[in-house]
Amino acid sequence: MTMVIQSDIHEIPIIQMKGVSKIYGRGAAAMQALKGIDICIRQGEFVAVMGPSGSGKSTCMNILGCLDTPSEGVFLLHGADIGGLSRDQRALIRRHYIGFVFQGFNLLNRTSALENVELPLIYRGTPLRERRRRAMRALTAVGLNGWETHTPGELSGGQQQRVAIARAIVTDPKVILADEPTGNLDSERSREVMDLLTAFNREQGITIVMVTHEPDMAAYAGRRIIFKDGHIDATRPEGCSA
């Protein structure tokens, strides 16, 4: 599948949502998680998504990650309309364009750091020698050179999250979606993780969209999108026009 890739931050936004709604259930049991939201994020931005539980931010992130589709409205990624794609087509987009970082790390417990980082490349069919080279490069980029044979149980929480970040960047994604990436870490480790994400954003131009409840973590982002009751309550500062 061919997608429109925009390399200039001033070109077509990398992410656009236009009038996106998401409804779960039917009839009297229907619940509207998103209510006609508009979002516009340019290539190279670092955006923090905030809001209380049940505000719609997780549903929004699921759509951004091509894990779900809108009930109404349009979601464009790299200028391509994602809403009408099949599940398999959306899986291909996740595999080639998006990296994920989770609060709970989501590492395979009995698998080495190197093998955990290789996983996205295995799904892409990358040959063994090439995926080992790229996984080692990613581990080095997050400061874990020499830890590649260690399993998650032999790593600290901060190191585990570094492995998770290496796994997210190993495919050279255009977008990283981070869901509470510092939620299980102490203050010092949280700052280390945020410094890493900020460096990848600034030095490699990777667009980062991060869900967080923590204002001090959101301060690392260039912009905040705040959800409330399925709507966008505020965007600070204002972004591009959707």
ZIVENGI-V886505 format. One line per field, one symbol per residue. ss: DSSP state (H for helix, E for strand, - for the rest). A space follows every 50 residues. Layout:
ss = ???
This chain:
ss = --------------EEEEEEEEEE--HHH-EEEEEEEEEEE----EEEEE ------HHHHHHHH-------EEEEEE--EE-----HHHHHHHHHHHEEE EE---------EHHHHHHHHHHH----HHHHHHHHHHHHHH--------- EHHH--HHHHHHHHHHHHH-----EEEEE-------HHHHHHHHHHHHHH HHHH--EEEEE---HHHH----EEEEEE--EEEEEE------
